[in-house]
Amino acid sequence: MRDYIVRGTAAEHQIRAFAITSRDLVEQARVYHNTSPVITAALGRLLTGGAMMGVMMKGEEDLLTLQIKCGGPAKGMTVTADSKGNVKGYPQVPDVMLGANTQGKLDVGGALSVGILSVIKDLGLKEPYVGQVALQTSEIAEDLTYYFATSEQVPSAVGLGVLMNKDNTVRQAGGFIVQLMPDTDEEVIAALEKKVAEVTSVTDLLDEGVTPEELLEQVLGELGLEITDRIPVCYHCNCSRERVTKAIVSIGVKDIQEMIDDNEPIEVNCQFCDKHYIFTPEDLKKLLADN
């Protein structure tokens, strides 16, 4: 198992926790979108957080979307995850170049700047659940922490990190989400806060070879950590010619006929994996005839 999420509980089920190693899926996203280092870090953090939030959902068909719209040069990014460990995403502007921040690290906060984080959960109901918060630091982990506290009323600690190699490939990526259940004892909360504060850098720990299990052990070991699940996770785009065909049908007969009259092939590109789908005028005529 290369990229995977572990799920666990601690303090007699007063705490639930998730940790992930996500290097391969973040590297796959970098390859698909040819992202600059700072955008790789930003999208990688959102993918990592989204993957963990995805497996929090219970339904087989449940879908989670994290969307950032922001005023910085990155402009925004979107990540979609399901409950089975599949995640995908894309940046609005893949090639933003910025100098390091004051800590000498990739300036994700500067790339995003002020903005809004939307969390959309499609749980098979009539309307999806939508929660929105203003970005707090634009470093993503703190923004997700704020989202959980304000929109879901779940006190949480979120740590996310992406470490790059000198050749701009992804060296390490991963993170954790630790959440308090209702009516958690005060002494448990105090012990957890102390432990979380000791985790200075997720990527440093991953670079030392620490596994997701060991990451949770560092934070929750003294509180009786129990690992309950291990879930493989990967970058997975489920686009297909059939799905694209349905999307073209949905635009209506008039617009499709105009494309046919232009007598030029049309190309549809997937935002998530950059796959190209070509439809000739003959394909479009058949599509109209079949529908």
C-alpha positions in Angstrom: 0.0 0.0 0.0 1.7 3.2 -1.1 -0.6 6.2 -0.5 -3.1 5.3 2.3 -5.2 6.7 5.1 -5.5 5.3 8.6 -8.5 5.9 10.8 -8.4 5.6 14.5 -9.9 6.5 17.9 -8.5 7.4 21.2 -9.4 8.4 24.8 -12.2 5.7 24.8 -13.8 7.1 21.6 -13.7 10.7 22.7 -11.3 11.4 19.8 -11.4 10.3 16.2 -8.4 10.7 14.0 -7.2 10.3 10.4 -3.7 10.4 9.0 -2.5 10.0 5.4 0.6 9.7 3.2 -0.2 11.2 -0.2 3.1 11.6 -2.1 2.1 9.6 -5.1 -1.3 11.2 -5.6 0.1 14.7 -5.2 2.9 13.9 -7.7 0.3 12.6 -10.1 -1.6 15.9 -9.8 1.7 17.8 -10.5 2.3 15.7 -13.6 -1.3 16.1 -15.0 -1.4 19.9 -14.4 2.3 20.8 -14.8 2.1 22.9 -11.7 4.7 25.2 -10.3 6.2 24.3 -6.8 3.9 26.7 -4.9 0.8 25.5 -6.7 1.9 21.9 -6.3 2.1 22.6 -2.5 -1.3 24.4 -2.4 -3.2 21.8 -4.5 -1.4 19.0 -2.7 -2.5 20.2 0.7 -6.1 20.5 -0.5 -6.0 17.0 -2.1 -4.6 15.6 1.1 -7.2 17.2 3.3 -10.0 16.3 0.8 -9.0 12.7 0.7 -9.3 12.4 4.5 -12.6 14.3 4.6 -13.9 12.1 1.8 -13.5 8.9 3.8 -15.3 10.5 6.7 -18.5 10.2 4.6 -20.5 7.0 5.0 -22.4 6.5 1.8 -21.0 4.6 -1.2 -22.1 7.3 -3.6 -21.3 10.3 -1.4 -19.2 13.0 -2.9 -17.2 15.8 -1.3 -16.0 19.0 -3.2 -13.6 21.5 -1.7 -13.5 24.7 -3.6 -11.3 27.8 -3.0 -12.0 31.1 -4.7 -9.3 33.7 -3.9 -7.9 37.0 -4.7 -4.2 35.9 -5.0 -2.5 34.9 -8.3 -3.6 31.3 -7.9 -7.3 32.5 -8.3 -8.6 29.2 -6.9 -8.6 25.4 -7.0 -11.1 22.6 -6.8 -10.8 19.1 -5.3 -13.3 16.3 -5.4 -13.2 13.1 -3.2 -15.4 10.1 -2.6 -15.8 7.8 0.4 -13.6 5.1 -1.1 -10.2 6.9 -1.1 -10.4 8.4 -4.7 -9.5 12.1 -5.0 -8.9 14.5 -7.9 -8.4 18.2 -8.4 -7.3 21.1 -10.5 -5.9 24.6 -10.1 -7.2 27.7 -11.9 -3.7 28.9 -12.6 -1.1 26.1 -12.6 2.1 28.1 -13.1 2.2 30.8 -10.4 5.8 31.6 -9.4 6.4 33.3 -6.0 9.5 33.7 -3.8 9.7 31.9 -0.4 7.7 33.3 2.6 9.3 34.7 5.7 9.9 31.1 7.0 11.8 30.3 3.8 9.0 28.0 2.7 6.7 27.9 -0.3 4.3 30.8 0.0 1.0 29.1 -0.3 -0.7 31.9 1.7 0.7 34.5 -0.7 -0.5 32.5 -3.8 -4.0 32.3 -2.5 -4.4 35.5 -0.4 -7.9 36.4 0.8 -10.7 34.2 -0.3 -13.5 31.8 0.4 -13.4 28.0 1.1 -16.6 26.1 0.1 -17.3 22.6 1.3 -20.0 20.9 -0.8 -21.2 17.4 0.3 -23.5 15.5 -2.1 -25.0 12.9 0.2 -27.8 11.7 -2.2 -30.4 14.1 -0.7 -32.4 16.6 -2.7 -29.9 19.4 -2.2 -26.2 19.1 -1.4 -24.9 20.5 1.9 -22.8 23.6 1.4 -20.6 25.2 4.1 -18.6 28.4 3.4 -15.9 30.1 5.5 -13.5 32.9 4.8 -9.9 31.8 4.4 -8.1 32.5 7.7 -4.4 32.1 6.8 -4.8 30.7 3.2 -2.3 28.0 4.2 -5.2 25.4 4.0 -4.7 23.4 7.2 -5.8 26.2 9.4 -8.6 27.1 7.0 -10.0 23.5 7.3 -9.6 23.7 11.1 -11.7 26.9 11.1 -14.3 25.3 8.8 -14.7 22.3 11.1 -15.1 24.5 14.1 -17.6 27.0 12.6 -19.6 25.1 10.0 -19.7 21.6 11.6 -19.1 22.6 15.3 -16.4 20.0 15.6 -13.2 21.1 17.3 -10.4 19.8 15.2 -6.7 19.9 14.6 -5.5 19.7 11.0 -1.9 19.3 9.8 -1.0 19.2 6.1 2.3 19.3 4.3 3.9 19.0 0.8 7.7 18.8 0.5 9.4 19.3 -2.9 12.6 17.9 -4.3 15.1 20.3 -6.0 13.9 19.1 -9.4 10.3 20.2 -8.4 8.9 16.6 -8.1 7.1 15.8 -4.9 9.3 14.4 -2.1 6.7 13.9 0.6 3.1 14.7 1.2 0.6 13.9 4.0 -1.2 15.1 7.0 -3.6 14.4 9.8 -7.1 15.4 11.1 -7.8 14.9 14.8 -11.4 15.7 16.1 -13.0 15.9 19.4 -16.4 14.2 19.9 -19.1 15.9 21.9 -18.7 16.1 25.7 -15.0 15.2 25.6 -13.3 15.5 29.1 -11.4 18.7 29.8 -8.2 16.8 30.7 -8.4 14.9 27.4 -8.7 18.2 25.5 -5.7 19.7 27.4 -3.6 16.6 26.8 -4.4 16.6 23.1 -3.7 20.4 22.7 -0.3 19.8 24.2 0.5 16.9 21.9 -0.7 18.7 18.7 1.4 21.7 19.6 4.5 19.5 19.6 4.0 18.5 16.0 6.0 21.2 14.3 6.2 19.9 10.7 4.2 17.1 9.1 6.6 16.9 6.2 9.7 16.7 8.4 8.2 13.7 10.1 7.3 12.0 6.8 10.8 12.7 5.5 12.2 10.9 8.5 10.2 7.9 7.5 7.3 8.3 9.9 4.2 6.4 8.7 0.6 7.6 9.1 0.2 5.1 12.0 3.3 6.5 13.7 2.1 10.0 13.1 -1.1 9.3 15.0 0.9 7.5 17.6 2.9 10.6 18.3 -0.2 12.7 18.8 -2.5 10.2 20.5 -0.3 7.3 21.8 -0.7 8.4 25.4 -4.4 8.7 25.0 -4.9 5.0 24.1 -4.8 5.1 20.3 -6.6 2.3 18.4 -6.2 2.0 14.6 -9.5 0.9 13.2 -9.0 1.0 9.4 -6.5 1.4 6.6 -7.8 2.7 3.3 -5.8 2.8 0.0 -6.0 6.3 -1.6 -5.2 7.5 -5.1 -5.6 10.2 -7.6 -8.4 8.9 -9.7 -10.3 10.7 -12.5 -13.5 9.0 -13.6 -14.0 10.9 -16.9 -14.9 8.9 -20.0 -16.1 9.4 -23.5 -19.5 8.3 -22.4 -19.6 11.0 -19.6 -18.4 13.7 -22.0 -21.1 12.6 -24.6 -23.8 13.1 -21.9 -22.4 16.5 -21.2 -22.6 17.5 -24.9 -26.1 16.2 -25.2 -27.1 18.4 -22.2 -26.2 21.6 -24.1 -29.2 21.1 -26.4 -30.0 20.4 -30.0 -29.6 24.0 -31.3 -26.0 24.3 -30.1 -25.0 20.8 -31.3 -26.5 21.6 -34.7 -24.4 24.8 -34.8 -21.3 22.7 -34.2 -22.2 20.3 -37.0 -22.8 23.3 -39.3 -19.3 24.6 -38.5 -18.1 21.3 -40.0 -15.1 21.2 -37.7 -14.2 18.6 -35.1 -14.7 19.8 -31.5 -12.3 19.0 -28.6 -13.4 18.6 -25.0 -10.7 18.5 -22.3 -11.0 17.1 -18.8 -10.0 19.7 -16.2 -9.0 17.0 -13.7 -6.7 14.8 -15.9 -6.2 16.8 -19.1 -7.5 14.0 -21.2 -8.7 15.1 -24.7 -11.9 13.9 -26.3 -12.4 14.6 -30.1 -15.9 14.6 -31.7 -16.1 14.9 -35.5 -19.2 16.4 -37.2 -20.2 12.8 -38.0 -20.0 11.9 -34.3 -22.2 14.8 -33.5 -24.7 13.9 -36.2 -24.9 10.4 -34.7 -25.3 11.8 -31.3 -28.3 13.9 -32.4 -29.8 10.9 -34.2 -29.5 8.7 -31.1 -31.0 11.3 -28.8 
